């Protein structure tokens, strides 16, 4: 889903904002327990609960979780959320407490390939946490760096109504797993069409797109045995710069544009 550039910004090319992720679920109650009571997002009270749960993740980013699916959508990758130091400590405390209360969350050691989990008593001593939520999605929670804090906590970058009280600062990166030998061609599309800056790793198995805000990234990481034909209709919404030029490039290439109706 492609949205117009943020209001008030100059029409320069680039990725302006990873605005929201849509991950529909079977059970909205368990989704609210995870996104709001654990991650610390704030439910948008003005939006009807019966349709889609809109959860503010900081001032600028959101999660949308509708309950129209027979099977919960799973993001093929990883979702990174950043917190202040105090916010991360609070979510660590919540993790220990909510595991005891029976919330289905698995911990995962992102830095040790020989271990899938770390002991619960270690949680409070870590500056980052990887968790697998009740619907199988992987979230990496960590303390924001200086650039991310400057962007997400700057009132000039916008203030989403009802977001006050949100524990996380925002969604900082999205990792998308892709098939072998495809990360370069996928990122080339974003480079050529959207004019997003791209960096490749030395093995050409990972491509990274950088947002203009210096606080968000999209990663395309090659993995074995990825089902590229699976389509769960999950999506991310992004704000881009210079929409008109981007549209003309797509039109000249014969790319079909679909306006998603909500």
ZADREN-17043 format. One line per field, with one value per residue (C-alpha): residue in three letters; x, y, z. Coordinates in pm, 1 decimal, padded with zeros to 6 digits, m for minus. Example, Ala and Ser with C-alpha at 12.3 -4.5 7.8 and 13.67 -1.06 7.14 Angstrom:
residuo: [ALA,SER]
xx: [01230.0,01367.0]
yy: [m00450.0,m00106.0]
zz: [00780.0,00714.0]
END
This chain:
residuo: [UNK,UNK,UNK,UNK,UNK,UNK,UNK,UNK,UNK,UNK,UNK,UNK,UNK,UNK,UNK,UNK,UNK,UNK,UNK,UNK,UNK,UNK,UNK,UNK,UNK,UNK,UNK,UNK,UNK,UNK,UNK,UNK,UNK,UNK,UNK,UNK,UNK,UNK,UNK,UNK,UNK,UNK,UNK,UNK,UNK,UNK,UNK,UNK,UNK,UNK,UNK,UNK,UNK,UNK,UNK,UNK,UNK,UNK,UNK,UNK,UNK,UNK,UNK,UNK,UNK,UNK,UNK,UNK,UNK,UNK,UNK,UNK,UNK,UNK,UNK,UNK,UNK,UNK,UNK,UNK,UNK,UNK,UNK,UNK,UNK,UNK,UNK,UNK,UNK,UNK,UNK,UNK,UNK,UNK,UNK,UNK,UNK,UNK,UNK,UNK,UNK,UNK,UNK,UNK,UNK,UNK,UNK,UNK,UNK,UNK,UNK,UNK,UNK,UNK,UNK,UNK,UNK,UNK,UNK,UNK,UNK,UNK,UNK,UNK,UNK,UNK,UNK,UNK,UNK,UNK,UNK,UNK,UNK,UNK,UNK,UNK,UNK,UNK,UNK,UNK,UNK,UNK,UNK,UNK,UNK,UNK,UNK,UNK,UNK,UNK,UNK,UNK,UNK,UNK,UNK,UNK,UNK,UNK,UNK,UNK,UNK,UNK,UNK,UNK,UNK,UNK,UNK,UNK,UNK,UNK,UNK,UNK,UNK,UNK,UNK,UNK,UNK,UNK,UNK,UNK,UNK,UNK,UNK,UNK,UNK,UNK,UNK,UNK,UNK,UNK,UNK,UNK,UNK,UNK,UNK,UNK,UNK,UNK,UNK,UNK,UNK,UNK,UNK,UNK,UNK,UNK,UNK,UNK,UNK,UNK,UNK,UNK,UNK,UNK,UNK,UNK,UNK,UNK,UNK,UNK,UNK,UNK,UNK,UNK,UNK,UNK,UNK,UNK,UNK,UNK,UNK,UNK,UNK,UNK,UNK,UNK,UNK,UNK,UNK,UNK,UNK,UNK,UNK,UNK,UNK,UNK,UNK,UNK,UNK,UNK,UNK,UNK,UNK,UNK,UNK,UNK,UNK,UNK,UNK,UNK,UNK,UNK]
xx: [00000.0,00154.9,00042.2,00113.7,00409.1,00372.7,00194.5,00425.9,00731.6,00913.9,00855.5,01194.3,01229.9,01261.3,01092.2,00941.9,00771.7,00687.6,00340.5,00161.4,00158.6,m00166.6,m00169.5,m00519.4,m00584.5,m00827.9,m00885.9,m00884.9,m00890.3,m00556.4,m00422.8,m00513.7,m00347.8,m00026.7,m00007.7,m00148.3,m00103.4,00239.5,00404.8,00250.3,00071.6,m00237.9,m00570.2,m00730.2,m01054.9,m01218.6,m01202.5,m01470.4,m01336.7,m01574.1,m01384.9,m01008.7,m00805.5,m00588.3,m00298.4,m00070.3,00293.3,00432.9,00327.7,00382.1,00336.1,00053.6,m00048.9,m00383.7,m00528.2,m00865.4,m01033.4,m01176.2,m00923.6,m00981.2,m00603.7,m00389.8,m00156.0,00214.5,00479.0,00753.7,01035.5,01081.8,00937.0,01161.1,01017.2,01224.4,01172.4,01329.4,01550.1,01268.2,01015.1,01225.4,01262.1,00884.4,00824.8,01080.8,00883.4,00560.1,00711.0,00797.8,00460.1,00247.9,00429.0,00332.3,m00026.3,m00034.0,00002.8,00145.1,00481.5,00809.1,01144.4,01422.2,01794.1,01866.4,02241.9,02304.0,02232.6,02285.3,02004.1,01642.3,01560.9,01716.7,01630.4,01351.5,01579.9,01805.4,01528.6,01583.2,01956.5,01916.4,01906.5,01706.3,01445.2,01319.2,00971.3,00733.5,00377.6,00064.8,00007.6,00360.8,00504.4,00857.7,00922.0,01263.2,01234.1,01530.9,01642.8,01632.7,01955.9,02011.2,01872.7,01559.0,01497.4,01543.8,01288.7,01021.0,01023.2,01031.8,00689.3,00761.5,00738.9,00369.0,00149.1,m00113.3,m00419.6,m00472.7,m00112.2,m00007.7,00083.5,00219.1,00511.1,00705.4,00853.2,00776.4,00834.6,01199.9,01252.7,01079.8,01263.6,01113.4,01247.5,01282.5,01403.5,01767.9,01920.6,01626.6,01718.0,01909.7,01635.1,01365.2,01558.0,01633.3,01260.2,01245.3,01554.9,01434.6,01066.6,01060.1,01419.2,01488.5,01859.1,01975.2,02276.9,02385.6,02585.1,02915.8,02754.6,02465.2,02215.4,02067.7,01951.0,01863.3,01644.8,01695.4,01423.2,01486.0,01409.7,01731.3,01527.1,01361.5,01477.9,01339.8,01553.3,01521.1,01700.0,01743.3,01642.3,01618.0,01278.3,01073.2,00724.6,00715.6,00375.2,00199.3,m00018.2,m00183.5,m00272.4,m00060.6,00078.5,00272.5,00177.7,00449.6,00468.9,00679.7,00812.5,00740.3,00437.6,00363.8,00703.4,00679.6,00335.9,00462.3,00747.0,00503.3,00264.5,00543.3,00640.6,00284.2,00267.1,m00090.4,m00175.5,m00440.8,m00595.0,m00678.2,m01021.1,m01068.1]
yy: [00000.0,00328.7,00654.8,01016.3,01195.2,01341.2,01676.6,01971.5,01784.6,01890.0,01656.7,01487.9,01120.1,00861.1,00666.7,00909.0,00674.1,00310.6,00404.5,00081.4,m00296.0,m00483.0,m00831.0,m00976.9,m01223.3,m01496.3,m01357.5,m00982.1,m01015.9,m01198.3,m00944.2,m00658.3,m00843.0,m00872.2,m00538.0,m00317.9,m00490.0,m00635.6,m00425.8,m00110.7,00024.2,00238.7,00135.4,00412.0,00457.3,00650.3,00349.6,00079.5,m00234.7,m00448.9,m00379.2,m00353.2,m00291.5,00016.1,00030.5,00334.6,00230.6,00568.7,00893.7,00796.4,00421.6,00173.0,m00191.4,m00282.4,m00617.6,m00711.4,m01034.3,m01135.4,m01416.5,m01785.7,m01812.8,m01535.3,m01360.9,m01414.5,m01168.4,m01348.7,m01187.6,m00979.9,m00658.5,m00429.0,m00187.6,00063.5,00196.0,00443.3,00286.3,00311.9,00178.3,m00127.7,m00197.7,m00180.8,m00423.6,m00661.2,m00653.6,m00711.5,m01007.9,m01193.4,m01113.6,m01203.2,m01531.4,m01628.2,m01525.9,m01759.5,m01523.1,m01723.4,m01554.2,m01728.8,m01564.2,m01602.6,m01530.2,m01336.8,m01326.9,m01697.1,m01926.7,m02230.4,m02132.2,m02046.6,m01914.7,m01739.6,m01800.0,m01585.5,m01459.1,m01309.5,m01090.6,m00793.0,m00784.0,m00748.7,m00434.0,m00618.4,m00893.7,m01116.2,m01253.2,m01466.0,m01348.7,m01562.2,m01558.4,m01667.2,m01326.8,m01239.9,m00903.6,m00761.9,m00509.5,m00287.3,00049.2,00328.6,00477.2,00854.9,00899.3,00701.5,00889.6,01222.8,01128.1,00947.1,01186.6,01510.4,01684.7,01853.7,01514.1,01489.8,01388.5,01120.4,01192.7,00944.6,00820.0,00981.3,00706.2,00467.6,00275.3,00206.3,00493.2,00335.9,00065.9,00105.0,m00167.4,m00441.2,m00752.3,m00945.5,m01294.0,m01368.9,m01654.5,m01711.9,m01478.3,m01234.2,m00960.5,m00758.2,m00764.7,m00684.8,m00387.6,m00270.0,m00226.0,00005.3,00188.2,00236.7,00304.7,00472.2,00603.5,00463.4,00439.9,00076.8,m00096.0,m00457.5,m00677.6,m00826.0,m01159.9,m01003.0,m01197.3,m00893.4,m00558.2,m00263.9,00033.8,00348.3,00597.2,00969.4,01005.9,00812.7,00611.1,00336.7,00064.3,m00218.8,m00532.8,m00800.7,m01110.9,m01427.7,m01752.9,m02115.6,m02283.9,m01964.0,m02014.0,m01719.4,m01823.2,m01794.6,m01483.1,m01400.5,m01046.5,m00894.0,m00556.0,m00252.4,00108.3,00357.0,00731.6,00829.1,01152.1,01282.7,01063.7,01211.2,01118.0,00772.1,00722.3,00829.1,00576.6,00298.7,00406.8,00407.1,00052.6,m00074.5,m00155.1,m00190.3,00021.4,m00098.5,00138.5,m00066.3,00012.3,m00012.1]
zz: [00000.0,m00110.6,00046.2,m00041.5,00109.9,00459.3,00464.1,00462.1,00331.5,00017.7,m00274.9,m00268.3,m00367.1,m00095.6,00178.8,00429.7,00675.3,00744.8,00864.6,00957.8,00934.2,00873.4,01027.4,01056.3,01336.2,01434.4,01783.3,01838.6,02217.6,02223.9,01972.5,02206.8,02495.8,02294.1,02112.4,02390.1,02724.9,02641.7,02368.4,02516.7,02208.2,02259.7,02108.3,01900.5,02090.2,01804.8,01570.8,01609.9,01774.1,01564.4,01241.4,01290.2,01603.3,01538.4,01784.2,01795.3,01821.1,01917.6,01749.2,01386.7,01339.5,01392.7,01384.1,01224.5,01331.1,01188.2,01292.4,00953.8,00895.0,00962.5,01005.7,01149.6,00905.8,00957.5,00845.0,00652.4,00843.6,01155.3,01295.5,01499.4,01757.0,01952.9,02306.4,02541.6,02808.6,03063.2,02812.7,02737.6,03108.4,03146.7,02859.4,03014.1,03338.8,03147.8,02963.6,03282.6,03436.3,03132.1,03068.3,03422.4,03345.3,03045.4,02748.3,02458.5,02402.3,02325.0,02388.7,02134.4,02148.9,01830.1,01893.0,01961.7,01667.1,01885.1,02120.8,02041.9,02387.2,02681.7,03042.7,03186.4,03463.3,03194.3,03049.9,03278.7,03198.0,02820.0,02605.4,02339.9,02331.3,02050.0,02106.7,01903.6,01957.7,01992.5,01614.2,01522.8,01427.9,01539.3,01705.0,01795.8,02078.9,02160.6,02290.9,02032.0,01903.8,01890.8,01536.2,01617.1,01941.4,01762.2,01495.3,01693.6,01989.7,01790.8,01807.4,01472.8,01301.6,01380.1,01666.9,01623.1,01834.5,02118.9,02094.3,02422.7,02665.4,02403.1,02551.0,02227.2,02024.1,01687.5,01427.1,01329.9,01070.3,00875.2,00759.7,00468.9,00390.8,00021.4,m00199.3,m00281.8,m00543.3,m00533.1,m00282.7,m00539.3,m00802.6,m00545.6,m00409.7,m00763.8,m00813.0,m00511.1,m00633.7,m00992.0,m00924.8,m00585.5,m00585.3,m00239.1,m00144.0,m00120.5,00033.9,m00023.9,00210.5,00095.2,00005.6,m00186.8,00026.4,00201.7,00071.1,00294.9,00207.4,00414.8,00498.3,00465.0,00836.6,00928.0,01178.3,00972.2,00733.2,00518.7,00487.9,00221.4,00349.3,00143.8,00312.7,00211.3,00183.0,00170.4,00026.7,m00211.8,m00349.6,m00012.9,m00003.1,00326.6,00214.0,00490.8,00395.3,00508.1,00434.6,00349.7,00283.9,m00015.3,m00161.3,m00513.4,m00576.0,m00918.4,m01066.0,m00917.3,m01070.6,m01415.3,m01397.5,m01310.1,m01584.2,m01844.5,m01745.7,m01763.7,m01394.1,m01272.2,m00971.8,m00731.2,m00479.4,m00170.9,m00030.3,00348.0]
END
